[in-house]
Amino acid sequence: MKRICVYCGSSRGRRPEYEQAARQLGEALLERELGLIYGGASVGIMGAVADTLLAGGGEAIGVIPEALAIKEVAHEHLSEQHIVATMHERKALMADLADGFIALPGGWGTLEEIFEALTWAQLGFHEKPCGLLNVAGYYDQLAAFLEQAFDEQFVRPVYRELLLLAEQPAELLERFATYEAPRVKKWVSPVQL
């Protein structure tokens, strides 16, 4: 693993723990000499995780659509900043550049991005780990809902291992380091899509 894609809020959220966790994740990435791939903004917990990497001499690569570069205040001091035309291009490039995906607390975009990466893993498009950093119980109810999805047989139990959940950045990154994608016979091949 060389780089981890981090999905997270462009706001700081209500609790100070969210920004603290973003900084702790940045420190944990630095300790493991892992680079950051993220949404390219200088604000919110997005900015906090990037600033932590940069302050420690690490690599922080942003990918931001042109339309959001001004609205989200694109970070001006990154190792690299890719400005793309669309959100689809953003997500595809972030996925290509990353060796794993972590969602810190965030809103619609954060959830959509981690679930797209998770869906791609389920379909066999990649074998990269996906994880939720469950800061201050932020993802507790989502984890309970996912258990219901397994129980109701909308998601096969074998796919439970595709999404890792941890409360501490170091624990999640340790699980990423030993991650092996489940071997499941797919009902559709990538060629068929």
Secondary structure, 3 states (H helix, E strand, C coil): CCEEEEECCCCCCCCHHHHHHHHHHHHHHHHCCCEEEECCECCHHHHHHHHHHHHCCCCEEEEEEHHHHHHCCECCCCCEEEEECCHHHHHHHHHHHCCCEEECCCCHHHHHHHHHHHHHHHCCCCCCCEEEECHHHCCHHHHHHHHHHHHCCCCCHHHHHHEEEECCHHHHHHHHHCCCCCCCCCCCCHHHC
